[in-house]
Amino acid sequence: MAENGRVWQTNTLVHTYLTGVRGAIPHANEQIEVMLRLIRAAGVPVNRFLDLGCGDGILGRAILQQYPQAQGVFVDFSEPMLAAARERLGDEGDTAVILADYGEPGWTEKLDGPFDVVVSGYSIHHQPDARKREIYAEIYDLLRPGGVFINVEHVASADAWVESVFQDLFVDRLYAYQQANGSTMSREEVDRTFYSRPDKVANILAPVEEQCRWLRAIGFAHVDCYLKIFELAVFGGVKVGD
């Protein structure tokens, strides 16, 4: 993990994200719906899946609810996040929760592949671009033929103007979410907090078009950005069967 990404190993930041920021993500439900639709469309029997950089396990839990017979493997390098995942998952389904830093080579040795599905949510963007490409190749190797990779991710804006429009949208959503949950902060205070948040230094954003090119070069088929609103994108591809 890049050094700035270590902020995600703190209890305070994890609590702030899970109880505030995550609930304000625009079109979060639609992102999960698109993820599940892509898994169905791939047609691969979902017996084992990997939720990489799982956070509190929201994506993997959605898969388990659709495929209760599947085994889910949840990986994160943050013990506070894994604690939240254990709490969210409870005794639901066949799950394994593993502490591993996929920013470091050799992380796949902790896993018993292959997998039918690999998903990741707002995690890989913390890695330098060269490492992102390596991780995508490692994910490809972990997939069974016909398996699908779906990344729900924070990506770079085309320019500063588009970035400002996205940030304005996010502050609006964050303010509305906090108001609905009893916060007395003004929108201006929410705006200042958003721009000075400690996790911002951990973001290493790359354009989604460039990341899709990486996936195609690795060998993924059906690569596309399936859903995008400003800096929030759902993209990925399928490992072609041998």
Contacts in CASP RR format, 6 or more apart in sequence:
PFRMAT RR
TARGET T0000
AUTHOR 0000-0000-0000
METHOD contacts of the structure
MODEL  1
MAENGRVWQTNTLVHTYLTGVRGAIPHANEQIEVMLRLIRAAGVPVNRFL
DLGCGDGILGRAILQQYPQAQGVFVDFSEPMLAAARERLGDEGDTAVILA
DYGEPGWTEKLDGPFDVVVSGYSIHHQPDARKREIYAEIYDLLRPGGVFI
NVEHVASADAWVESVFQDLFVDRLYAYQQANGSTMSREEVDRTFYSRPDK
VANILAPVEEQCRWLRAIGFAHVDCYLKIFELAVFGGVKVGD
1 77 0 8 1.000
1 101 0 8 1.000
1 103 0 8 1.000
1 104 0 8 1.000
1 126 0 8 1.000
1 127 0 8 1.000
2 103 0 8 1.000
2 126 0 8 1.000
2 127 0 8 1.000
2 128 0 8 1.000
2 131 0 8 1.000
2 202 0 8 1.000
2 204 0 8 1.000
4 126 0 8 1.000
4 201 0 8 1.000
4 202 0 8 1.000
5 126 0 8 1.000
5 199 0 8 1.000
5 201 0 8 1.000
5 202 0 8 1.000
7 13 0 8 1.000
7 198 0 8 1.000
7 199 0 8 1.000
7 201 0 8 1.000
7 202 0 8 1.000
8 14 0 8 1.000
8 77 0 8 1.000
8 78 0 8 1.000
8 81 0 8 1.000
8 126 0 8 1.000
8 199 0 8 1.000
8 202 0 8 1.000
9 77 0 8 1.000
9 78 0 8 1.000
9 79 0 8 1.000
9 80 0 8 1.000
10 80 0 8 1.000
11 80 0 8 1.000
13 198 0 8 1.000
13 199 0 8 1.000
14 78 0 8 1.000
14 80 0 8 1.000
14 81 0 8 1.000
14 84 0 8 1.000
15 80 0 8 1.000
17 199 0 8 1.000
18 56 0 8 1.000
18 84 0 8 1.000
20 174 0 8 1.000
20 177 0 8 1.000
20 178 0 8 1.000
20 181 0 8 1.000
21 174 0 8 1.000
21 197 0 8 1.000
22 28 0 8 1.000
22 58 0 8 1.000
23 177 0 8 1.000
24 170 0 8 1.000
24 173 0 8 1.000
24 174 0 8 1.000
24 176 0 8 1.000
24 177 0 8 1.000
24 178 0 8 1.000
25 31 0 8 1.000
25 173 0 8 1.000
25 232 0 8 1.000
26 169 0 8 1.000
26 170 0 8 1.000
26 173 0 8 1.000
26 229 0 8 1.000
26 232 0 8 1.000
27 227 0 8 1.000
27 229 0 8 1.000
27 232 0 8 1.000
30 227 0 8 1.000
31 152 0 8 1.000
31 227 0 8 1.000
31 232 0 8 1.000
31 234 0 8 1.000
32 58 0 8 1.000
32 59 0 8 1.000
32 62 0 8 1.000
32 152 0 8 1.000
34 226 0 8 1.000
34 227 0 8 1.000
34 234 0 8 1.000
35 59 0 8 1.000
35 62 0 8 1.000
35 119 0 8 1.000
35 150 0 8 1.000
35 152 0 8 1.000
35 234 0 8 1.000
36 62 0 8 1.000
36 63 0 8 1.000
36 66 0 8 1.000
38 148 0 8 1.000
38 150 0 8 1.000
38 226 0 8 1.000
39 46 0 8 1.000
39 63 0 8 1.000
39 66 0 8 1.000
39 117 0 8 1.000
39 148 0 8 1.000
39 150 0 8 1.000
42 117 0 8 1.000
42 146 0 8 1.000
42 147 0 8 1.000
42 148 0 8 1.000
42 238 0 8 1.000
44 116 0 8 1.000
44 117 0 8 1.000
44 144 0 8 1.000
44 146 0 8 1.000
44 147 0 8 1.000
44 148 0 8 1.000
45 116 0 8 1.000
46 63 0 8 1.000
46 66 0 8 1.000
46 67 0 8 1.000
46 70 0 8 1.000
46 116 0 8 1.000
46 117 0 8 1.000
47 69 0 8 1.000
47 70 0 8 1.000
47 71 0 8 1.000
47 116 0 8 1.000
48 70 0 8 1.000
48 71 0 8 1.000
48 72 0 8 1.000
48 73 0 8 1.000
48 113 0 8 1.000
48 114 0 8 1.000
48 115 0 8 1.000
48 116 0 8 1.000
49 60 0 8 1.000
49 63 0 8 1.000
49 67 0 8 1.000
49 70 0 8 1.000
49 71 0 8 1.000
49 72 0 8 1.000
49 73 0 8 1.000
49 115 0 8 1.000
49 116 0 8 1.000
49 117 0 8 1.000
49 118 0 8 1.000
49 119 0 8 1.000
50 72 0 8 1.000
50 73 0 8 1.000
50 75 0 8 1.000
50 111 0 8 1.000
50 115 0 8 1.000
50 117 0 8 1.000
50 118 0 8 1.000
50 119 0 8 1.000
50 142 0 8 1.000
51 57 0 8 1.000
51 59 0 8 1.000
51 60 0 8 1.000
51 63 0 8 1.000
51 72 0 8 1.000
51 73 0 8 1.000
51 74 0 8 1.000
51 75 0 8 1.000
51 119 0 8 1.000
51 120 0 8 1.000
52 75 0 8 1.000
52 102 0 8 1.000
52 118 0 8 1.000
52 119 0 8 1.000
52 120 0 8 1.000
52 123 0 8 1.000
52 124 0 8 1.000
52 139 0 8 1.000
53 75 0 8 1.000
53 76 0 8 1.000
53 77 0 8 1.000
53 81 0 8 1.000
53 102 0 8 1.000
53 120 0 8 1.000
53 121 0 8 1.000
53 123 0 8 1.000
53 124 0 8 1.000
54 60 0 8 1.000
54 74 0 8 1.000
54 75 0 8 1.000
54 76 0 8 1.000
54 81 0 8 1.000
54 82 0 8 1.000
54 85 0 8 1.000
54 97 0 8 1.000
54 123 0 8 1.000
55 74 0 8 1.000
55 76 0 8 1.000
55 78 0 8 1.000
55 81 0 8 1.000
55 82 0 8 1.000
55 84 0 8 1.000
55 85 0 8 1.000
55 123 0 8 1.000
56 81 0 8 1.000
56 84 0 8 1.000
56 85 0 8 1.000
56 87 0 8 1.000
56 88 0 8 1.000
57 74 0 8 1.000
57 84 0 8 1.000
57 85 0 8 1.000
57 88 0 8 1.000
57 89 0 8 1.000
58 88 0 8 1.000
59 119 0 8 1.000
59 120 0 8 1.000
59 121 0 8 1.000
59 152 0 8 1.000
60 72 0 8 1.000
60 74 0 8 1.000
60 119 0 8 1.000
61 88 0 8 1.000
61 89 0 8 1.000
61 92 0 8 1.000
63 70 0 8 1.000
63 72 0 8 1.000
63 117 0 8 1.000
63 119 0 8 1.000
64 70 0 8 1.000
64 72 0 8 1.000
64 89 0 8 1.000
64 92 0 8 1.000
64 93 0 8 1.000
64 95 0 8 1.000
68 93 0 8 1.000
70 94 0 8 1.000
70 116 0 8 1.000
71 94 0 8 1.000
71 95 0 8 1.000
71 96 0 8 1.000
72 93 0 8 1.000
72 94 0 8 1.000
72 95 0 8 1.000
72 96 0 8 1.000
73 95 0 8 1.000
73 96 0 8 1.000
73 98 0 8 1.000
73 111 0 8 1.000
73 112 0 8 1.000
73 115 0 8 1.000
74 82 0 8 1.000
74 85 0 8 1.000
74 89 0 8 1.000
74 95 0 8 1.000
74 96 0 8 1.000
74 97 0 8 1.000
74 98 0 8 1.000
75 98 0 8 1.000
75 99 0 8 1.000
75 100 0 8 1.000
75 102 0 8 1.000
75 107 0 8 1.000
75 110 0 8 1.000
75 111 0 8 1.000
76 82 0 8 1.000
76 85 0 8 1.000
76 99 0 8 1.000
76 100 0 8 1.000
76 123 0 8 1.000
77 99 0 8 1.000
77 100 0 8 1.000
77 101 0 8 1.000
77 102 0 8 1.000
77 103 0 8 1.000
79 99 0 8 1.000
82 97 0 8 1.000
82 99 0 8 1.000
85 97 0 8 1.000
86 97 0 8 1.000
89 95 0 8 1.000
89 97 0 8 1.000
98 110 0 8 1.000
98 111 0 8 1.000
100 107 0 8 1.000
100 110 0 8 1.000
100 111 0 8 1.000
101 107 0 8 1.000
102 135 0 8 1.000
102 138 0 8 1.000
103 127 0 8 1.000
103 131 0 8 1.000
103 135 0 8 1.000
105 134 0 8 1.000
107 138 0 8 1.000
108 138 0 8 1.000
108 141 0 8 1.000
108 142 0 8 1.000
111 142 0 8 1.000
113 142 0 8 1.000
114 142 0 8 1.000
114 143 0 8 1.000
114 144 0 8 1.000
115 142 0 8 1.000
115 143 0 8 1.000
115 144 0 8 1.000
115 147 0 8 1.000
116 143 0 8 1.000
116 144 0 8 1.000
116 146 0 8 1.000
116 147 0 8 1.000
116 148 0 8 1.000
117 147 0 8 1.000
117 148 0 8 1.000
117 149 0 8 1.000
117 150 0 8 1.000
118 139 0 8 1.000
118 142 0 8 1.000
118 143 0 8 1.000
118 148 0 8 1.000
118 149 0 8 1.000
118 150 0 8 1.000
119 149 0 8 1.000
119 150 0 8 1.000
119 151 0 8 1.000
119 152 0 8 1.000
120 150 0 8 1.000
120 151 0 8 1.000
120 152 0 8 1.000
120 153 0 8 1.000
121 151 0 8 1.000
121 152 0 8 1.000
121 153 0 8 1.000
122 152 0 8 1.000
122 153 0 8 1.000
122 154 0 8 1.000
123 153 0 8 1.000
124 132 0 8 1.000
124 135 0 8 1.000
124 151 0 8 1.000
124 153 0 8 1.000
125 132 0 8 1.000
125 153 0 8 1.000
125 154 0 8 1.000
125 155 0 8 1.000
125 203 0 8 1.000
125 204 0 8 1.000
125 205 0 8 1.000
125 206 0 8 1.000
126 202 0 8 1.000
126 203 0 8 1.000
126 204 0 8 1.000
127 135 0 8 1.000
127 204 0 8 1.000
128 204 0 8 1.000
129 204 0 8 1.000
129 206 0 8 1.000
132 206 0 8 1.000
132 211 0 8 1.000
132 214 0 8 1.000
133 214 0 8 1.000
133 218 0 8 1.000
136 149 0 8 1.000
136 211 0 8 1.000
136 214 0 8 1.000
136 215 0 8 1.000
136 218 0 8 1.000
136 220 0 8 1.000
137 218 0 8 1.000
139 149 0 8 1.000
140 149 0 8 1.000
140 218 0 8 1.000
140 219 0 8 1.000
140 220 0 8 1.000
140 239 0 8 1.000
143 149 0 8 1.000
143 239 0 8 1.000
144 239 0 8 1.000
145 239 0 8 1.000
145 240 0 8 1.000
145 241 0 8 1.000
145 242 0 8 1.000
146 238 0 8 1.000
146 239 0 8 1.000
146 240 0 8 1.000
146 241 0 8 1.000
147 238 0 8 1.000
147 239 0 8 1.000
148 236 0 8 1.000
148 237 0 8 1.000
148 238 0 8 1.000
148 239 0 8 1.000
149 215 0 8 1.000
149 220 0 8 1.000
149 236 0 8 1.000
149 237 0 8 1.000
149 238 0 8 1.000
149 239 0 8 1.000
150 234 0 8 1.000
150 235 0 8 1.000
150 236 0 8 1.000
150 237 0 8 1.000
151 211 0 8 1.000
151 233 0 8 1.000
151 234 0 8 1.000
151 235 0 8 1.000
151 236 0 8 1.000
152 232 0 8 1.000
152 233 0 8 1.000
152 234 0 8 1.000
153 208 0 8 1.000
153 211 0 8 1.000
153 232 0 8 1.000
153 233 0 8 1.000
153 234 0 8 1.000
153 235 0 8 1.000
154 203 0 8 1.000
154 205 0 8 1.000
154 231 0 8 1.000
154 232 0 8 1.000
154 233 0 8 1.000
155 205 0 8 1.000
155 206 0 8 1.000
155 207 0 8 1.000
155 208 0 8 1.000
155 211 0 8 1.000
155 228 0 8 1.000
155 231 0 8 1.000
155 232 0 8 1.000
155 233 0 8 1.000
156 205 0 8 1.000
156 206 0 8 1.000
156 207 0 8 1.000
156 208 0 8 1.000
156 231 0 8 1.000
157 163 0 8 1.000
157 166 0 8 1.000
157 205 0 8 1.000
157 230 0 8 1.000
157 231 0 8 1.000
158 207 0 8 1.000
162 230 0 8 1.000
163 230 0 8 1.000
163 231 0 8 1.000
165 230 0 8 1.000
166 229 0 8 1.000
166 230 0 8 1.000
166 231 0 8 1.000
166 232 0 8 1.000
167 194 0 8 1.000
167 195 0 8 1.000
169 229 0 8 1.000
169 230 0 8 1.000
170 194 0 8 1.000
171 187 0 8 1.000
171 190 0 8 1.000
171 191 0 8 1.000
171 194 0 8 1.000
172 187 0 8 1.000
174 190 0 8 1.000
174 194 0 8 1.000
175 185 0 8 1.000
175 187 0 8 1.000
175 190 0 8 1.000
175 191 0 8 1.000
178 185 0 8 1.000
178 190 0 8 1.000
185 193 0 8 1.000
205 231 0 8 1.000
208 225 0 8 1.000
208 228 0 8 1.000
208 233 0 8 1.000
208 235 0 8 1.000
209 225 0 8 1.000
211 235 0 8 1.000
212 223 0 8 1.000
212 224 0 8 1.000
212 225 0 8 1.000
212 235 0 8 1.000
212 236 0 8 1.000
215 223 0 8 1.000
215 235 0 8 1.000
215 236 0 8 1.000
215 237 0 8 1.000
216 223 0 8 1.000
219 239 0 8 1.000
219 240 0 8 1.000
220 236 0 8 1.000
220 237 0 8 1.000
220 238 0 8 1.000
220 239 0 8 1.000
220 240 0 8 1.000
221 237 0 8 1.000
221 238 0 8 1.000
221 239 0 8 1.000
221 240 0 8 1.000
222 237 0 8 1.000
222 238 0 8 1.000
223 235 0 8 1.000
223 236 0 8 1.000
223 237 0 8 1.000
224 235 0 8 1.000
224 236 0 8 1.000
224 237 0 8 1.000
225 233 0 8 1.000
225 234 0 8 1.000
225 235 0 8 1.000
226 234 0 8 1.000
226 235 0 8 1.000
226 236 0 8 1.000
227 233 0 8 1.000
227 234 0 8 1.000
228 234 0 8 1.000
END
